[in-house]
Amino acid sequence: MSRERPPGSYEDLKAGEHEVTKMLATVRSLAEDLSAALGSGEVIGPALPQETPRFALYHAANSICSQKVRVVLAQLQLSYSSHALNIFAGETYLPSYVRLRLLGCERGGLPLVVAHTGSTSTSAGGCDPAVVPTLVDRQADAVIVDSKQICLYLDALVPAPRRLRPVSIQMAIDAELDTVDNLPNYQMLVGQPIGPDMRPEKLKANNGVSFSMSKVKRCDRYLVEFAADPDLVRAYQAKRSKELMAAEHLFSEKAMENAYDRARGACAALNNKLKTSQSTWLAGSSVTLADLFWAVELLRMKNLGAAYIWEQNRLPAVQRFVAAAEGLQSVRSAVLDWPGSQF
């Protein structure tokens, strides 16, 4: 006569250990597959010779979300293996990379993306299985797939005096992170601005619709190639739905007008906060996570020709902030001087 195992029995514990072991092996095997495809990665930061850094970062030079993570790693002086993916060549669609992202989405309790908000926010749009950045923590066997969550994760690992999100002002910092995270970066990057197009010449060649549809077509190819793999099918279908929505809704004249209005409004609000901070930075004399996120955001706007929003003393506090941010070593090394980071 069979009987049920009581919860927490030895058999349950061993079964749980087996699942954990299998999951960790998956992380390691996927990372090995990616290293075979992308190379072992250049070590960035203060690592000892022949030392394997704790972190592996899968990123792209000109990805604004990747830039946020690189800046935080530099500011915290954390070393990592740098694995660069070429977005325009479609390397973020590599099956081994998509599988790693899927694992991170699942571990983070993040539903797969089905819609495009115009921003890069995972909390607003869902977890995209084919974008950067992705962080692997080799020591903890962790995979984190959202840039904001990666930065919060890294900051929590360092001693309290070095943290960029001090306990006393966490709520204020988090509010700024949410603002930056939900700005319409994707629309401003590939959509046609209202009025003169001040973006770099290479960005003017394609409009947002054609760019998004090129991603839809790439998903279609992968859906055919991996039709027998349910995990990859689920991932590529989610990505396809997101990009199709972008092509259909994000790049009309009205949508682009709203996007730039949101950017201008956020910059004006930042200007007011900086005027009352009594310092160059948002929360006093020390650089915080909020300052770094805003620095990357504003430098991207400047790269896209949108610095007219604050220059010529239209928003003088923001203008001073950008100048100060450009002088930060972490910003210079991770964004301004990083090869290929500017369009």
Buried (B, 14 or more C-beta within 10 A) or exposed (E): EEEEEEEEEEEEEEEEEEEEEEBEEBBEEBBEBBBEBBEEBEBBBEBEEEEEBBBBBBBBBBBBBBBBBBBBBBBBEBBBBBBBBEBEEBBBBBBBBBBBBBBBBBBBEBEBBBBBBBBBBBBBBBBBBBBBBBBBBBEEBBBBBBBBBBBBBBBEBEEEEEBBBBEEBBEBBBEBBBBBBBBBBBBBBBBBBBEEBEBEEEBEEEBBBEBBBBBBEBBEEBBEEBEEBEBBBBBBBBBBBBBBBBBEBBBBEEBBEBBBEBBBEBBBEBBEBBEEBEEBBBBEEEBBBBBBBBBBBBBBBBBBBBBEBBBEEBBBBBBBBBEBBBEBEBBBBBBBEBEEBBB
